[in-house]
């Protein structure tokens, strides 16, 4: 793994330990958290820098000390979120066990993150088009690498005979779309926890790829 590949991993691990731990100083973190909430509630284009500063309990002028533009805030949020997603999927793809076990882990963890961090995930996954041409390619590349991790697992399953998938790229897109959509509808006050949704989706995906019952890991 190159240093460039290791950097996103370290950033994503920090998010696991303390939300937005990689964002410093504290004022910059407060502004970023406020931006996540505002973008998720109102959408990027309807949110003003004044809205963000107000939510953070700061003056509009204070925002520009830490972020040159509103788009810079969105880029930081999107990069951190996509690095976390990539870390989750890459860990699963590189893990031990057969394709069914690795796909189970990938889907469980990916769905669990999108449910447990649904406000952030909505911004990360659904505001890509709000980024300008200067910034969008970097995020598209992170998405491409996430897609490649899942495609690798499914391809391994086809090669080993564990999965029956005639269209690996199309199935990969369907799996990722299914998982990401959890951020859109998940309700923290609903009857299922993020862990339970993760387990449910892992079983659904294994059925989707044609893993027979004997190969499917036990759902906990």
C-alpha positions in Angstrom: 0.0 0.0 0.0 1.4 3.4 -0.9 1.6 6.4 1.4 -1.2 8.0 -0.7 -3.4 5.0 0.0 -2.5 4.9 3.7 -3.5 8.5 4.3 -7.2 8.1 3.7 -7.1 5.0 6.0 -5.7 7.0 8.8 -8.2 9.7 8.4 -11.1 7.3 8.3 -9.8 5.5 11.4 -9.9 8.8 13.3 -13.5 9.3 12.4 -14.2 5.9 14.0 -12.6 7.0 17.3 -14.0 10.6 17.6 -16.5 12.1 15.1 -14.6 14.6 12.9 -11.5 14.1 15.0 -9.3 15.0 12.0 -10.9 18.5 11.8 -9.0 21.0 13.9 -9.2 23.4 15.6 -12.4 23.1 17.5 -14.0 26.1 15.8 -13.4 24.5 12.4 -15.0 21.3 13.7 -18.0 23.1 15.0 -18.5 24.8 11.7 -18.2 21.5 9.8 -20.7 19.8 12.1 -23.1 22.8 11.6 -22.6 22.5 7.8 -23.5 18.8 7.8 -26.7 19.5 9.7 -27.7 22.4 7.5 -26.9 20.7 4.2 -28.8 17.6 5.3 -31.8 19.6 6.3 -32.0 22.3 3.6 -29.7 21.1 0.8 -26.4 22.6 -0.2 -27.7 25.3 -2.5 -30.4 26.5 -0.1 -27.9 26.8 2.8 -26.0 30.1 3.3 -22.7 30.7 5.1 -24.8 32.7 7.5 -26.9 29.7 8.3 -23.9 27.6 9.0 -22.2 30.2 11.2 -25.4 30.7 13.2 -25.8 27.0 13.9 -22.2 26.9 15.1 -22.8 29.9 17.4 -20.3 32.0 15.5 -20.3 35.1 13.3 -20.3 34.8 9.5 -16.9 36.4 9.4 -15.5 33.6 11.6 -16.4 31.0 9.0 -14.0 32.5 6.5 -11.1 32.2 8.9 -11.3 28.4 8.5 -13.0 27.8 5.2 -12.6 30.0 2.1 -15.9 29.1 0.6 -19.0 27.1 1.4 -17.9 24.6 -1.3 -14.6 24.0 0.7 -16.8 22.9 3.6 -18.7 20.5 1.4 -15.5 19.1 -0.1 -14.0 18.4 3.4 -17.2 16.7 4.5 -17.4 14.6 1.3 -13.7 13.6 1.3 -13.8 12.4 4.9 -17.0 10.5 4.4 -15.9 8.8 1.2 -12.5 7.9 2.8 -14.4 6.2 5.6 -16.6 4.3 3.1 -13.5 3.2 1.2 -11.8 2.0 4.4 -14.9 -0.1 5.4 -15.1 -1.8 2.0 -11.4 -2.2 1.5 -11.0 -3.9 4.9 -13.7 -6.3 4.0 -12.3 -7.1 0.6 -8.9 -7.7 2.1 -10.2 -9.8 5.0 -10.0 -13.5 5.6 -12.6 -16.1 4.5 -14.5 -16.8 1.4 -16.3 -14.4 -0.8 -19.6 -14.9 1.1 -18.0 -14.0 4.4 -16.2 -11.0 3.0 -19.3 -9.7 1.2 -21.3 -10.2 4.4 -18.8 -8.1 6.3 -18.7 -5.4 3.6 -22.5 -5.0 3.5 -23.0 -5.2 7.3 -20.3 -2.6 8.0 -21.2 -0.3 5.1 -24.9 -0.3 6.0 -24.2 0.1 9.7 -22.2 3.2 9.0 -24.9 4.7 6.7 -27.6 4.1 9.3 -25.5 5.2 12.3 -24.3 8.3 10.6 -27.3 8.9 8.3 -27.2 12.7 8.5 -23.6 12.8 7.4 -24.1 10.1 4.9 -27.0 11.9 3.2 -24.7 14.9 2.6 -21.7 12.7 1.5 -23.7 10.5 -0.9 -26.3 12.9 -2.3 -24.5 16.3 -2.7 -21.7 15.2 -5.1 -23.2 17.2 -8.0 -22.9 20.4 -5.8 -19.2 20.2 -6.1 -17.6 22.1 -8.9 -15.4 20.6 -11.7 -12.3 21.4 -9.7 -13.2 19.3 -6.7 -15.5 16.6 -8.0 -12.9 14.3 -9.7 -11.2 13.6 -6.4 -14.4 12.4 -4.9 -15.4 10.4 -8.0 -12.0 8.6 -7.7 -12.8 7.6 -4.1 -16.2 6.3 -5.3 -14.4 4.4 -8.0 -12.1 2.7 -5.5 -15.1 1.8 -3.3 -16.9 0.3 -6.3 -13.7 -1.7 -7.1 -13.5 -3.2 -3.6 -17.1 -4.6 -3.9 -16.6 -5.7 -7.5 -13.5 -7.6 -6.4 -15.4 -9.5 -3.7 -18.2 -10.4 -6.1 -15.8 -11.3 -8.8 -14.0 -13.6 -6.4 -17.3 -15.3 -5.5 -18.1 -15.9 -9.2 -14.6 -17.3 -9.8 -14.9 -19.7 -6.8 -18.4 -20.8 -7.7 -19.9 -19.2 -4.5 -22.0 -16.7 -6.5 -24.1 -16.9 -9.6 -23.8 -13.4 -11.1 -23.9 -12.9 -14.9 -23.2 -9.1 -14.7 -20.6 -8.3 -12.0 -20.4 -4.5 -12.6 -24.2 -4.1 -12.7 -24.6 -6.2 -9.6 -21.9 -4.2 -7.8 -23.8 -1.0 -8.6 -27.0 -2.5 -7.3 -25.4 -3.6 -4.1 -23.8 -0.2 -3.4 -27.0 1.6 -4.3 -29.1 -0.6 -1.9 -26.7 0.1 0.9 -26.3 3.8 0.4 -30.1 4.4 0.2 -30.2 3.4 3.9 -29.0 7.0 4.7 -32.1 8.4 3.0 -34.7 6.6 5.0 -33.1 5.4 8.3 -34.8 6.7 11.4 -32.9 6.5 14.7 -36.2 6.1 16.5 -37.4 3.3 14.3 -37.7 -0.3 15.3 -34.4 -1.5 13.8 -30.9 -0.6 15.0 -28.1 0.0 12.6 -26.7 -3.4 13.4 -30.0 -5.1 12.7 -30.4 -3.3 9.3 -26.8 -4.3 8.5 -27.5 -7.9 9.1 -30.8 -7.8 7.1 -29.1 -6.2 4.1 -26.2 -8.6 4.2 -28.6 -11.5 3.9 -30.5 -9.8 1.1 -27.4 -9.1 -0.8 -26.1 -12.7 -0.4 -29.4 -13.9 -1.9 -29.1 -11.4 -4.7 -25.7 -12.8 -5.7 -27.0 -16.4 -5.6 -25.1 -17.6 -2.6 -26.7 -20.9 -1.5 -27.9 -21.4 2.1 -24.9 -23.6 3.0 -22.4 -20.9 2.0 -24.2 -18.0 3.7 -22.7 -17.1 7.1 -25.1 -17.3 10.1 -26.8 -14.0 10.7 -26.4 -12.7 14.3 
